[in-house]
Amino acid sequence: MNSMSEPDDFDELVAGLEEELNARVVEKRGARAVAATRVTGLVYQVAVTAGVPHDLALVMAEDYWASEMRPSEVVMVEDE
């Protein structure tokens, strides 16, 4: 092996690892989105079944979806 091929081998190894990690991240994000979709539908369905008006049940489901898709930061404030 000459010294010129070693950096290429390393770069290929790193590129392969990066591709694999990116694929895993996309897969995990997709699985979370599917789970959130199912729970959002369940929130709506259970609310309507319990007698909550359609418009309010829809808002409840939308709130859940927004909290899962765009979680906000939680700030803890200690009492002095």
All heavy atoms as a GROMACS GRO file, in nm:
protein
  611
    1MET      N    1   0.084  -0.118   0.000
    1MET     CA    2   0.000   0.000   0.000
    1MET      C    3   0.088   0.124   0.000
    1MET      O    4   0.180   0.135   0.079
    1MET     CB    5  -0.084   0.000   0.128
    1MET     CG    6  -0.227   0.027   0.100
    1MET     SD    7  -0.324   0.061   0.248
    1MET     CE    8  -0.355  -0.100   0.314
    2ASN      N    9   0.056   0.217  -0.087
    2ASN     CA   10   0.136   0.339  -0.081
    2ASN      C   11   0.067   0.440   0.009
    2ASN      O   12  -0.050   0.428   0.042
    2ASN     CB   13   0.163   0.395  -0.223
    2ASN     CG   14   0.039   0.452  -0.290
    2ASN    OD1   15  -0.049   0.504  -0.222
    2ASN    ND2   16   0.033   0.443  -0.420
    3SER      N   17   0.144   0.541   0.048
    3SER     CA   18   0.090   0.636   0.145
    3SER      C   19  -0.019   0.724   0.086
    3SER      O   20  -0.096   0.784   0.158
    3SER     CB   21   0.204   0.722   0.201
    3SER     OG   22   0.263   0.798   0.096
    4MET      N   23  -0.028   0.732  -0.046
    4MET     CA   24  -0.130   0.815  -0.109
    4MET      C   25  -0.269   0.752  -0.098
    4MET      O   26  -0.368   0.820  -0.096
    4MET     CB   27  -0.097   0.839  -0.257
    4MET     CG   28   0.026   0.926  -0.278
    4MET     SD   29   0.010   1.088  -0.202
    4MET     CE   30  -0.109   1.161  -0.312
    5SER      N   31  -0.277   0.619  -0.090
    5SER     CA   32  -0.408   0.555  -0.084
    5SER      C   33  -0.466   0.554   0.057
    5SER      O   34  -0.585   0.541   0.074
    5SER     CB   35  -0.400   0.413  -0.139
    5SER     OG   36  -0.326   0.332  -0.051
    6GLU      N   37  -0.380   0.568   0.159
    6GLU     CA   38  -0.429   0.564   0.296
    6GLU      C   39  -0.528   0.675   0.327
    6GLU      O   40  -0.634   0.647   0.384
    6GLU     CB   41  -0.312   0.563   0.394
    6GLU     CG   42  -0.237   0.431   0.392
    6GLU     CD   43  -0.116   0.432   0.483
    6GLU    OE1   44  -0.108   0.520   0.570
    6GLU    OE2   45  -0.032   0.344   0.466
    7PRO      N   46  -0.502   0.801   0.291
    7PRO     CA   47  -0.603   0.904   0.317
    7PRO      C   48  -0.734   0.876   0.242
    7PRO      O   49  -0.841   0.902   0.295
    7PRO     CB   50  -0.538   1.034   0.270
    7PRO     CG   51  -0.392   1.007   0.278
    7PRO     CD   52  -0.378   0.860   0.246
    8ASP      N   53  -0.724   0.825   0.120
    8ASP     CA   54  -0.844   0.793   0.044
    8ASP      C   55  -0.924   0.684   0.115
    8ASP      O   56  -1.046   0.692   0.123
    8ASP     CB   57  -0.810   0.749  -0.098
    8ASP     CG   58  -0.758   0.863  -0.182
    8ASP    OD1   59  -0.785   0.981  -0.149
    8ASP    OD2   60  -0.688   0.835  -0.282
    9ASP      N   61  -0.856   0.582   0.166
    9ASP     CA   62  -0.923   0.475   0.239
    9ASP      C   63  -0.992   0.530   0.364
    9ASP      O   64  -1.106   0.493   0.393
    9ASP     CB   65  -0.824   0.366   0.280
    9ASP     CG   66  -0.769   0.288   0.161
    9ASP    OD1   67  -0.829   0.296   0.052
    9ASP    OD2   68  -0.665   0.221   0.178
   10PHE      N   69  -0.924   0.618   0.435
   10PHE     CA   70  -0.981   0.678   0.555
   10PHE      C   71  -1.102   0.763   0.519
   10PHE      O   72  -1.206   0.755   0.585
   10PHE     CB   73  -0.876   0.763   0.628
   10PHE     CG   74  -0.930   0.830   0.751
   10PHE    CD1   75  -0.954   0.758   0.866
   10PHE    CD2   76  -0.959   0.966   0.749
   10PHE    CE1   77  -1.006   0.819   0.979
   10PHE    CE2   78  -1.010   1.028   0.862
   10PHE     CZ   79  -1.033   0.955   0.977
   11ASP      N   80  -1.090   0.844   0.415
   11ASP     CA   81  -1.201   0.929   0.372
   11ASP      C   82  -1.322   0.844   0.332
   11ASP      O   83  -1.436   0.878   0.362
   11ASP     CB   84  -1.160   1.019   0.255
   11ASP     CG   85  -1.064   1.128   0.297
   11ASP    OD1   86  -1.052   1.156   0.419
   11ASP    OD2   87  -0.999   1.187   0.208
   12GLU      N   88  -1.297   0.733   0.264
   12GLU     CA   89  -1.405   0.642   0.225
   12GLU      C   90  -1.471   0.580   0.348
   12GLU      O   91  -1.594   0.567   0.354
   12GLU     CB   92  -1.353   0.533   0.132
   12GLU     CG   93  -1.321   0.582  -0.007
   12GLU     CD   94  -1.266   0.472  -0.097
   12GLU    OE1   95  -1.295   0.354  -0.069
   12GLU    OE2   96  -1.196   0.507  -0.192
   13LEU      N   97  -1.390   0.542   0.445
   13LEU     CA   98  -1.442   0.485   0.569
   13LEU      C   99  -1.530   0.587   0.642
   13LEU      O  100  -1.642   0.556   0.683
   13LEU     CB  101  -1.328   0.439   0.660
   13LEU     CG  102  -1.368   0.386   0.797
   13LEU    CD1  103  -1.451   0.258   0.783
   13LEU    CD2  104  -1.246   0.360   0.882
   14VAL      N  105  -1.481   0.708   0.655
   14VAL     CA  106  -1.556   0.813   0.723
   14VAL      C  107  -1.684   0.844   0.646
   14VAL      O  108  -1.791   0.859   0.706
   14VAL     CB  109  -1.469   0.941   0.740
   14VAL    CG1  110  -1.554   1.058   0.788
   14VAL    CG2  111  -1.356   0.914   0.838
   15ALA      N  112  -1.676   0.851   0.515
   15ALA     CA  113  -1.795   0.879   0.434
   15ALA      C  114  -1.899   0.768   0.450
   15ALA      O  115  -2.019   0.794   0.461
   15ALA     CB  116  -1.757   0.895   0.287
   16GLY      N  117  -1.853   0.645   0.455
   16GLY     CA  118  -1.945   0.532   0.475
   16GLY      C  119  -2.012   0.538   0.611
   16GLY      O  120  -2.133   0.513   0.623
   17LEU      N  121  -1.935   0.570   0.714
   17LEU     CA  122  -1.992   0.582   0.849
   17LEU      C  123  -2.092   0.697   0.856
   17LEU      O  124  -2.199   0.684   0.916
   17LEU     CB  125  -1.881   0.603   0.952
   17LEU     CG  126  -1.791   0.483   0.979
   17LEU    CD1  127  -1.674   0.524   1.069
   17LEU    CD2  128  -1.869   0.370   1.042
   18GLU      N  129  -2.058   0.809   0.793
   18GLU     CA  130  -2.147   0.925   0.792
   18GLU      C  131  -2.279   0.891   0.723
   18GLU      O  132  -2.387   0.924   0.772
   18GLU     CB  133  -2.080   1.042   0.722
   18GLU     CG  134  -2.164   1.168   0.719
   18GLU     CD  135  -2.096   1.282   0.649
   18GLU    OE1  136  -2.003   1.259   0.568
   18GLU    OE2  137  -2.139   1.396   0.672
   19GLU      N  138  -2.270   0.821   0.611
   19GLU     CA  139  -2.390   0.782   0.537
   19GLU      C  140  -2.477   0.689   0.621
   19GLU      O  141  -2.599   0.705   0.627
   19GLU     CB  142  -2.350   0.713   0.407
   19GLU     CG  143  -2.464   0.683   0.315
   19GLU     CD  144  -2.418   0.625   0.182
   19GLU    OE1  145  -2.318   0.673   0.127
   19GLU    OE2  146  -2.483   0.529   0.137
   20GLU      N  147  -2.415   0.594   0.689
   20GLU     CA  148  -2.490   0.500   0.773
   20GLU      C  149  -2.557   0.572   0.890
   20GLU      O  150  -2.674   0.548   0.920
   20GLU     CB  151  -2.396   0.392   0.826
   20GLU     CG  152  -2.466   0.285   0.907
   20GLU     CD  153  -2.373   0.175   0.954
   20GLU    OE1  154  -2.273   0.146   0.885
   20GLU    OE2  155  -2.401   0.119   1.061
   21LEU      N  156  -2.485   0.664   0.954
   21LEU     CA  157  -2.542   0.738   1.067
   21LEU      C  158  -2.657   0.828   1.020
   21LEU      O  159  -2.760   0.837   1.088
   21LEU     CB  160  -2.435   0.820   1.136
   21LEU     CG  161  -2.332   0.740   1.216
   21LEU    CD1  162  -2.219   0.831   1.266
   21LEU    CD2  163  -2.397   0.667   1.332
   22ASN      N  164  -2.640   0.893   0.906
   22ASN     CA  165  -2.746   0.978   0.854
   22ASN      C  166  -2.871   0.895   0.822
   22ASN      O  167  -2.983   0.940   0.849
   22ASN     CB  168  -2.700   1.053   0.729
   22ASN     CG  169  -2.606   1.167   0.762
   22ASN    OD1  170  -2.607   1.220   0.873
   22ASN    ND2  171  -2.523   1.205   0.667
   23ALA      N  172  -2.852   0.777   0.767
   23ALA     CA  173  -2.966   0.691   0.736
   23ALA      C  174  -3.038   0.650   0.864
   23ALA      O  175  -3.162   0.647   0.869
   23ALA     CB  176  -2.919   0.566   0.660
   24ARG      N  177  -2.964   0.622   0.969
   24ARG     CA  178  -3.026   0.585   1.097
   24ARG      C  179  -3.104   0.702   1.156
   24ARG      O  180  -3.211   0.684   1.212
   24ARG     CB  181  -2.920   0.538   1.196
   24ARG     CG  182  -2.866   0.401   1.164
   24ARG     CD  183  -2.767   0.356   1.266
   24ARG     NE  184  -2.710   0.229   1.230
   24ARG     CZ  185  -2.616   0.167   1.300
   24ARG    NH1  186  -2.570   0.223   1.410
   24ARG    NH2  187  -2.567   0.052   1.260
   25VAL      N  188  -3.048   0.823   1.145
   25VAL     CA  189  -3.116   0.942   1.198
   25VAL      C  190  -3.248   0.962   1.123
   25VAL      O  191  -3.352   0.987   1.184
   25VAL     CB  192  -3.026   1.067   1.187
   25VAL    CG1  193  -3.106   1.195   1.210
   25VAL    CG2  194  -2.911   1.058   1.286
   26VAL      N  195  -3.245   0.951   0.991
   26VAL     CA  196  -3.366   0.969   0.911
   26VAL      C  197  -3.470   0.863   0.948
   26VAL      O  198  -3.589   0.893   0.963
   26VAL     CB  199  -3.333   0.965   0.760
   26VAL    CG1  200  -3.460   0.953   0.676
   26VAL    CG2  201  -3.253   1.087   0.720
   27GLU      N  202  -3.424   0.740   0.965
   27GLU     CA  203  -3.515   0.631   1.002
   27GLU      C  204  -3.580   0.657   1.138
   27GLU      O  205  -3.701   0.639   1.154
   27GLU     CB  206  -3.438   0.499   1.005
   27GLU     CG  207  -3.524   0.378   1.025
   27GLU     CD  208  -3.443   0.248   1.017
   27GLU    OE1  209  -3.357   0.236   0.929
   27GLU    OE2  210  -3.469   0.161   1.102
   28LYS      N  211  -3.501   0.701   1.236
   28LYS     CA  212  -3.555   0.729   1.369
   28LYS      C  213  -3.652   0.846   1.365
   28LYS      O  214  -3.758   0.842   1.429
   28LYS     CB  215  -3.443   0.758   1.468
   28LYS     CG  216  -3.369   0.634   1.511
   28LYS     CD  217  -3.262   0.666   1.611
   28LYS     CE  218  -3.189   0.539   1.652
   28LYS     NZ  219  -3.087   0.564   1.754
   29ARG      N  220  -3.620   0.950   1.289
   29ARG     CA  221  -3.710   1.065   1.278
   29ARG      C  222  -3.841   1.023   1.212
   29ARG      O  223  -3.949   1.066   1.253
   29ARG     CB  224  -3.645   1.176   1.198
   29ARG     CG  225  -3.534   1.248   1.274
   29ARG     CD  226  -3.473   1.360   1.196
   29ARG     NE  227  -3.574   1.463   1.170
   29ARG     CZ  228  -3.565   1.550   1.071
   29ARG    NH1  229  -3.466   1.546   0.986
   29ARG    NH2  230  -3.660   1.641   1.054
   30GLY      N  231  -3.833   0.938   1.112
   30GLY     CA  232  -3.954   0.889   1.045
   30GLY      C  233  -4.040   0.807   1.139
   30GLY      O  234  -4.162   0.822   1.142
   31ALA      N  235  -3.976   0.721   1.217
   31ALA     CA  236  -4.051   0.638   1.313
   31ALA      C  237  -4.120   0.725   1.416
   31ALA      O  238  -4.235   0.700   1.453
   31ALA     CB  239  -3.957   0.538   1.380
   32ARG      N  240  -4.051   0.830   1.464
   32ARG     CA  241  -4.114   0.922   1.560
   32ARG      C  242  -4.230   0.996   1.498
   32ARG      O  243  -4.332   1.019   1.563
   32ARG     CB  244  -4.010   1.021   1.614
   32ARG     CG  245  -3.929   0.962   1.726
   32ARG     CD  246  -3.839   1.065   1.790
   32ARG     NE  247  -3.705   1.012   1.770
   32ARG     CZ  248  -3.599   1.079   1.730
   32ARG    NH1  249  -3.607   1.207   1.708
   32ARG    NH2  250  -3.484   1.021   1.713
   33ALA      N  251  -4.216   1.036   1.372
   33ALA     CA  252  -4.325   1.108   1.303
   33ALA      C  253  -4.447   1.018   1.287
   33ALA      O  254  -4.561   1.062   1.306
   33ALA     CB  255  -4.277   1.160   1.168
   34VAL      N  256  -4.423   0.892   1.253
   34VAL     CA  257  -4.535   0.797   1.238
   34VAL      C  258  -4.604   0.777   1.373
   34VAL      O  259  -4.728   0.778   1.382
   34VAL     CB  260  -4.485   0.662   1.180
   34VAL    CG1  261  -4.591   0.554   1.192
   34VAL    CG2  262  -4.442   0.680   1.035
   35ALA      N  263  -4.527   0.761   1.478
   35ALA     CA  264  -4.585   0.743   1.611
   35ALA      C  265  -4.664   0.866   1.653
   35ALA      O  266  -4.776   0.855   1.706
   35ALA     CB  267  -4.476   0.712   1.714
   36ALA      N  268  -4.609   0.984   1.627
   36ALA     CA  269  -4.679   1.108   1.661
   36ALA      C  270  -4.808   1.121   1.582
   36ALA      O  271  -4.910   1.168   1.634
   36ALA     CB  272  -4.589   1.228   1.638
   37THR      N  273  -4.806   1.079   1.456
   37THR     CA  274  -4.926   1.083   1.373
   37THR      C  275  -5.035   0.994   1.432
   37THR      O  276  -5.152   1.034   1.442
   37THR     CB  277  -4.893   1.040   1.229
   37THR    OG1  278  -4.794   1.127   1.176
   37THR    CG2  279  -5.015   1.040   1.141
   38ARG      N  280  -4.996   0.875   1.472
   38ARG     CA  281  -5.093   0.781   1.530
   38ARG      C  282  -5.152   0.836   1.659
   38ARG      O  283  -5.273   0.830   1.681
   38ARG     CB  284  -5.026   0.647   1.556
   38ARG     CG  285  -4.996   0.570   1.431
   38ARG     CD  286  -4.928   0.440   1.461
   38ARG     NE  287  -4.908   0.366   1.338
   38ARG     CZ  288  -4.815   0.273   1.322
   38ARG    NH1  289  -4.734   0.242   1.422
   38ARG    NH2  290  -4.802   0.210   1.208
   39VAL      N  291  -5.068   0.890   1.745
   39VAL     CA  292  -5.116   0.943   1.872
   39VAL      C  293  -5.203   1.066   1.849
   39VAL      O  294  -5.304   1.085   1.917
   39VAL     CB  295  -4.999   0.973   1.968
   39VAL    CG1  296  -5.048   1.041   2.095
   39VAL    CG2  297  -4.925   0.844   2.002
   40THR      N  298  -5.166   1.150   1.753
   40THR     CA  299  -5.247   1.268   1.722
   40THR      C  300  -5.388   1.226   1.681
   40THR      O  301  -5.487   1.284   1.727
   40THR     CB  302  -5.181   1.351   1.610
   40THR    OG1  303  -5.052   1.394   1.655
   40THR    CG2  304  -5.265   1.472   1.574
   41GLY      N  305  -5.396   1.126   1.594
   41GLY     CA  306  -5.527   1.075   1.554
   41GLY      C  307  -5.603   1.017   1.671
   41GLY      O  308  -5.726   1.035   1.683
   42LEU      N  309  -5.532   0.950   1.759
   42LEU     CA  310  -5.594   0.891   1.877
   42LEU      C  311  -5.647   1.000   1.970
   42LEU      O  312  -5.757   0.987   2.025
   42LEU     CB  313  -5.495   0.801   1.950
   42LEU     CG  314  -5.548   0.720   2.066
   42LEU    CD1  315  -5.659   0.626   2.021
   42LEU    CD2  316  -5.434   0.641   2.130
   43VAL      N  317  -5.571   1.107   1.988
   43VAL     CA  318  -5.616   1.219   2.071
   43VAL      C  319  -5.749   1.272   2.017
   43VAL      O  320  -5.845   1.290   2.092
   43VAL     CB  321  -5.510   1.331   2.077
   43VAL    CG1  322  -5.569   1.460   2.134
   43VAL    CG2  323  -5.389   1.287   2.156
   44TYR      N  324  -5.754   1.294   1.887
   44TYR     CA  325  -5.877   1.345   1.825
   44TYR      C  326  -5.992   1.246   1.844
   44TYR      O  327  -6.101   1.283   1.888
   44TYR     CB  328  -5.855   1.373   1.677
   44TYR     CG  329  -5.983   1.409   1.606
   44TYR    CD1  330  -6.035   1.538   1.614
   44TYR    CD2  331  -6.054   1.313   1.536
   44TYR    CE1  332  -6.155   1.571   1.553
   44TYR    CE2  333  -6.174   1.344   1.474
   44TYR     CZ  334  -6.224   1.473   1.482
   44TYR     OH  335  -6.343   1.504   1.423
   45GLN      N  336  -5.966   1.120   1.811
   45GLN     CA  337  -6.070   1.018   1.816
   45GLN      C  338  -6.126   0.999   1.956
   45GLN      O  339  -6.248   0.992   1.976
   45GLN     CB  340  -6.012   0.886   1.763
   45GLN     CG  341  -6.113   0.776   1.749
   45GLN     CD  342  -6.049   0.650   1.691
   45GLN    OE1  343  -5.935   0.619   1.720
   45GLN    NE2  344  -6.124   0.580   1.609
   46VAL      N  345  -6.040   0.991   2.055
   46VAL     CA  346  -6.085   0.971   2.193
   46VAL      C  347  -6.162   1.094   2.241
   46VAL      O  348  -6.265   1.080   2.308
   46VAL     CB  349  -5.965   0.940   2.285
   46VAL    CG1  350  -6.004   0.946   2.432
   46VAL    CG2  351  -5.906   0.804   2.250
   47ALA      N  352  -6.114   1.212   2.205
   47ALA     CA  353  -6.184   1.333   2.247
   47ALA      C  354  -6.325   1.338   2.189
   47ALA      O  355  -6.422   1.364   2.262
   47ALA     CB  356  -6.104   1.457   2.205
   48VAL      N  357  -6.339   1.310   2.060
   48VAL     CA  358  -6.471   1.313   1.996
   48VAL      C  359  -6.561   1.205   2.056
   48VAL      O  360  -6.679   1.230   2.085
   48VAL     CB  361  -6.458   1.297   1.842
   48VAL    CG1  362  -6.593   1.272   1.778
   48VAL    CG2  363  -6.394   1.421   1.783
   49THR      N  364  -6.506   1.088   2.079
   49THR     CA  365  -6.583   0.978   2.138
   49THR      C  366  -6.631   1.014   2.279
   49THR      O  367  -6.740   0.974   2.320
   49THR     CB  368  -6.499   0.849   2.142
   49THR    OG1  369  -6.460   0.815   2.009
   49THR    CG2  370  -6.574   0.733   2.204
   50ALA      N  371  -6.552   1.093   2.349
   50ALA     CA  372  -6.588   1.134   2.484
   50ALA      C  373  -6.685   1.251   2.486
   50ALA      O  374  -6.725   1.298   2.592
   50ALA     CB  375  -6.463   1.170   2.562
   51GLY      N  376  -6.723   1.300   2.366
   51GLY     CA  377  -6.821   1.407   2.360
   51GLY      C  378  -6.764   1.546   2.340
   51GLY      O  379  -6.837   1.644   2.342
   52VAL      N  380  -6.634   1.556   2.321
   52VAL     CA  381  -6.573   1.686   2.295
   52VAL      C  382  -6.615   1.729   2.154
   52VAL      O  383  -6.609   1.650   2.061
   52VAL     CB  384  -6.419   1.677   2.306
   52VAL    CG1  385  -6.353   1.808   2.265
   52VAL    CG2  386  -6.378   1.637   2.447
   53PRO      N  387  -6.657   1.854   2.137
   53PRO     CA  388  -6.695   1.901   2.003
   53PRO      C  389  -6.579   1.889   1.904
   53PRO      O  390  -6.461   1.902   1.942
   53PRO     CB  391  -6.732   2.048   2.025
   53PRO     CG  392  -6.763   2.059   2.171
   53PRO     CD  393  -6.678   1.956   2.239
   54HIS      N  394  -6.612   1.865   1.779
   54HIS     CA  395  -6.513   1.844   1.672
   54HIS      C  396  -6.405   1.952   1.671
   54HIS      O  397  -6.286   1.922   1.666
   54HIS     CB  398  -6.583   1.838   1.536
   54HIS     CG  399  -6.492   1.861   1.421
   54HIS    ND1  400  -6.405   1.766   1.375
   54HIS    CD2  401  -6.473   1.972   1.344
   54HIS    CE1  402  -6.335   1.816   1.273
   54HIS    NE2  403  -6.376   1.939   1.252
   55ASP      N  404  -6.448   2.079   1.674
   55ASP     CA  405  -6.351   2.189   1.666
   55ASP      C  406  -6.251   2.186   1.781
   55ASP      O  407  -6.130   2.207   1.761
   55ASP     CB  408  -6.421   2.325   1.662
   55ASP     CG  409  -6.498   2.346   1.533
   55ASP    OD1  410  -6.470   2.275   1.433
   55ASP    OD2  411  -6.587   2.433   1.530
   56LEU      N  412  -6.300   2.160   1.901
   56LEU     CA  413  -6.211   2.155   2.017
   56LEU      C  414  -6.121   2.032   2.011
   56LEU      O  415  -6.001   2.039   2.041
   56LEU     CB  416  -6.292   2.155   2.147
   56LEU     CG  417  -6.210   2.151   2.276
   56LEU    CD1  418  -6.109   2.265   2.282
   56LEU    CD2  419  -6.304   2.155   2.396
   57ALA      N  420  -6.175   1.919   1.969
   57ALA     CA  421  -6.094   1.797   1.956
   57ALA      C  422  -5.984   1.818   1.853
   57ALA      O  423  -5.870   1.772   1.871
   57ALA     CB  424  -6.182   1.679   1.916
   58LEU      N  425  -6.016   1.888   1.746
   58LEU     CA  426  -5.916   1.918   1.643
   58LEU      C  427  -5.805   2.006   1.699
   58LEU      O  428  -5.687   1.982   1.673
   58LEU     CB  429  -5.985   1.986   1.524
   58LEU     CG  430  -5.904   2.002   1.398
   58LEU    CD1  431  -5.855   1.867   1.346
   58LEU    CD2  432  -5.988   2.071   1.291
   59VAL      N  433  -5.842   2.105   1.778
   59VAL     CA  434  -5.741   2.192   1.841
   59VAL      C  435  -5.654   2.112   1.936
   59VAL      O  436  -5.532   2.129   1.940
   59VAL     CB  437  -5.808   2.311   1.914
   59VAL    CG1  438  -5.709   2.387   2.001
   59VAL    CG2  439  -5.873   2.404   1.813
   60MET      N  440  -5.715   2.022   2.011
   60MET     CA  441  -5.639   1.937   2.102
   60MET      C  442  -5.538   1.852   2.026
   60MET      O  443  -5.421   1.841   2.065
   60MET     CB  444  -5.734   1.847   2.182
   60MET     CG  445  -5.821   1.921   2.280
   60MET     SD  446  -5.955   1.818   2.347
   60MET     CE  447  -5.863   1.692   2.436
   61ALA      N  448  -5.581   1.792   1.916
   61ALA     CA  449  -5.492   1.710   1.834
   61ALA      C  450  -5.381   1.795   1.772
   61ALA      O  451  -5.264   1.754   1.770
   61ALA     CB  452  -5.572   1.637   1.726
   62GLU      N  453  -5.418   1.914   1.726
   62GLU     CA  454  -5.317   2.003   1.668
   62GLU      C  455  -5.215   2.046   1.772
   62GLU      O  456  -5.095   2.055   1.741
   62GLU     CB  457  -5.384   2.126   1.607
   62GLU     CG  458  -5.460   2.097   1.480
   62GLU     CD  459  -5.544   2.215   1.432
   62GLU    OE1  460  -5.562   2.313   1.508
   62GLU    OE2  461  -5.593   2.208   1.318
   63ASP      N  462  -5.260   2.072   1.893
   63ASP     CA  463  -5.167   2.109   2.000
   63ASP      C  464  -5.069   1.996   2.030
   63ASP      O  465  -4.950   2.019   2.049
   63ASP     CB  466  -5.243   2.146   2.128
   63ASP     CG  467  -5.308   2.281   2.122
   63ASP    OD1  468  -5.278   2.359   2.028
   63ASP    OD2  469  -5.390   2.311   2.211
   64TYR      N  470  -5.122   1.874   2.034
   64TYR     CA  471  -5.034   1.759   2.057
   64TYR      C  472  -4.932   1.747   1.945
   64TYR      O  473  -4.812   1.731   1.969
   64TYR     CB  474  -5.113   1.628   2.071
   64TYR     CG  475  -5.020   1.511   2.082
   64TYR    CD1  476  -4.958   1.484   2.204
   64TYR    CD2  477  -4.988   1.434   1.971
   64TYR    CE1  478  -4.866   1.380   2.214
   64TYR    CE2  479  -4.897   1.330   1.981
   64TYR     CZ  480  -4.836   1.304   2.102
   64TYR     OH  481  -4.744   1.202   2.111
   65TRP      N  482  -4.979   1.756   1.821
   65TRP     CA  483  -4.890   1.744   1.705
   65TRP      C  484  -4.780   1.850   1.710
   65TRP      O  485  -4.663   1.821   1.691
   65TRP     CB  486  -4.971   1.757   1.576
   65TRP     CG  487  -4.886   1.755   1.454
   65TRP    CD1  488  -4.845   1.862   1.381
   65TRP    CD2  489  -4.828   1.640   1.391
   65TRP    NE1  490  -4.767   1.820   1.275
   65TRP    CE2  491  -4.754   1.685   1.280
   65TRP    CE3  492  -4.831   1.504   1.420
   65TRP    CZ2  493  -4.685   1.598   1.197
   65TRP    CZ3  494  -4.762   1.417   1.336
   65TRP    CH2  495  -4.690   1.464   1.226
   66ALA      N  496  -4.819   1.974   1.738
   66ALA     CA  497  -4.721   2.083   1.743
   66ALA      C  498  -4.619   2.059   1.853
   66ALA      O  499  -4.499   2.084   1.833
   66ALA     CB  500  -4.793   2.216   1.764
   67SER      N  501  -4.664   2.008   1.968
   67SER     CA  502  -4.570   1.983   2.077
   67SER      C  503  -4.471   1.872   2.044
   67SER      O  504  -4.356   1.875   2.088
   67SER     CB  505  -4.644   1.951   2.207
   67SER     OG  506  -4.702   1.822   2.201
   68GLU      N  507  -4.513   1.776   1.964
   68GLU     CA  508  -4.424   1.667   1.925
   68GLU      C  509  -4.331   1.707   1.810
   68GLU      O  510  -4.216   1.665   1.806
   68GLU     CB  511  -4.504   1.543   1.886
   68GLU     CG  512  -4.568   1.474   2.002
   68GLU     CD  513  -4.466   1.427   2.105
   68GLU    OE1  514  -4.369   1.358   2.068
   68GLU    OE2  515  -4.482   1.462   2.223
   69MET      N  516  -4.380   1.784   1.718
   69MET     CA  517  -4.302   1.820   1.600
   69MET      C  518  -4.211   1.940   1.624
   69MET      O  519  -4.108   1.953   1.562
   69MET     CB  520  -4.393   1.849   1.480
   69MET     CG  521  -4.466   1.726   1.430
   69MET     SD  522  -4.355   1.598   1.367
   69MET     CE  523  -4.359   1.476   1.497
   70ARG      N  524  -4.251   2.026   1.715
   70ARG     CA  525  -4.170   2.144   1.747
   70ARG      C  526  -4.166   2.162   1.898
   70ARG      O  527  -4.223   2.258   1.951
   70ARG     CB  528  -4.230   2.269   1.682
   70ARG     CG  529  -4.228   2.268   1.532
   70ARG     CD  530  -4.298   2.391   1.481
   70ARG     NE  531  -4.437   2.391   1.531
   70ARG     CZ  532  -4.543   2.399   1.454
   70ARG    NH1  533  -4.531   2.413   1.327
   70ARG    NH2  534  -4.664   2.397   1.506
   71PRO      N  535  -4.097   2.072   1.965
   71PRO     CA  536  -4.093   2.084   2.112
   71PRO      C  537  -4.023   2.214   2.152
   71PRO      O  538  -3.923   2.253   2.094
   71PRO     CB  539  -4.014   1.962   2.157
   71PRO     CG  540  -3.943   1.913   2.037
   71PRO     CD  541  -4.017   1.962   1.917
   72SER      N  542  -4.082   2.283   2.248
   72SER     CA  543  -4.021   2.407   2.296
   72SER      C  544  -3.925   2.376   2.408
   72SER      O  545  -3.930   2.270   2.470
   72SER     CB  546  -4.130   2.502   2.343
   72SER     OG  547  -4.203   2.442   2.447
   73GLU      N  548  -3.839   2.472   2.433
   73GLU     CA  549  -3.744   2.454   2.542
   73GLU      C  550  -3.816   2.473   2.675
   73GLU      O  551  -3.905   2.557   2.687
   73GLU     CB  552  -3.632   2.556   2.530
   73GLU     CG  553  -3.542   2.534   2.411
   73GLU     CD  554  -3.431   2.634   2.405
   73GLU    OE1  555  -3.392   2.688   2.512
   73GLU    OE2  556  -3.380   2.658   2.296
   74VAL      N  557  -3.777   2.396   2.771
   74VAL     CA  558  -3.833   2.409   2.905
   74VAL      C  559  -3.732   2.484   2.990
   74VAL      O  560  -3.615   2.449   2.995
   74VAL     CB  561  -3.860   2.270   2.968
   74VAL    CG1  562  -3.907   2.285   3.111
   74VAL    CG2  563  -3.960   2.194   2.884
   75VAL      N  564  -3.777   2.591   3.051
   75VAL     CA  565  -3.690   2.672   3.135
   75VAL      C  566  -3.730   2.651   3.280
   75VAL      O  567  -3.845   2.672   3.316
   75VAL     CB  568  -3.700   2.822   3.098
   75VAL    CG1  569  -3.613   2.906   3.189
   75VAL    CG2  570  -3.665   2.843   2.952
   76MET      N  571  -3.636   2.609   3.358
   76MET     CA  572  -3.661   2.586   3.501
   76MET      C  573  -3.619   2.710   3.577
   76MET      O  574  -3.508   2.759   3.560
   76MET     CB  575  -3.582   2.465   3.550
   76MET     CG  576  -3.610   2.335   3.478
   76MET     SD  577  -3.766   2.261   3.523
   76MET     CE  578  -3.732   2.214   3.690
   77VAL      N  579  -3.706   2.759   3.664
   77VAL     CA  580  -3.675   2.874   3.746
   77VAL      C  581  -3.677   2.829   3.891
   77VAL      O  582  -3.778   2.774   3.937
   77VAL     CB  583  -3.777   2.989   3.722
   77VAL    CG1  584  -3.745   3.107   3.814
   77VAL    CG2  585  -3.779   3.029   3.577
   78GLU      N  586  -3.568   2.852   3.959
   78GLU     CA  587  -3.561   2.811   4.099
   78GLU      C  588  -3.612   2.923   4.187
   78GLU      O  589  -3.589   3.041   4.159
   78GLU     CB  590  -3.417   2.777   4.137
   78GLU     CG  591  -3.366   2.652   4.067
   78GLU     CD  592  -3.226   2.616   4.116
   78GLU    OE1  593  -3.191   2.648   4.228
   78GLU    OE2  594  -3.155   2.552   4.037
   79ASP      N  595  -3.682   2.886   4.293
   79ASP     CA  596  -3.727   2.985   4.390
   79ASP      C  597  -3.606   3.037   4.467
   79ASP      O  598  -3.515   2.962   4.500
   79ASP     CB  599  -3.827   2.925   4.489
   79ASP     CG  600  -3.959   2.891   4.422
   79ASP    OD1  601  -3.988   2.953   4.317
   79ASP    OD2  602  -4.029   2.802   4.472
   80GLU      N  603  -3.609   3.165   4.494
   80GLU     CA  604  -3.498   3.223   4.571
   80GLU      C  605  -3.525   3.217   4.718
   80GLU      O  606  -3.631   3.214   4.767
   80GLU     CB  607  -3.476   3.368   4.528
   80GLU     CG  608  -3.425   3.376   4.387
   80GLU     CD  609  -3.392   3.520   4.348
   80GLU    OE1  610  -3.354   3.598   4.435
   80GLU    OE2  611  -3.406   3.550   4.231
   0.00000   0.00000   0.00000
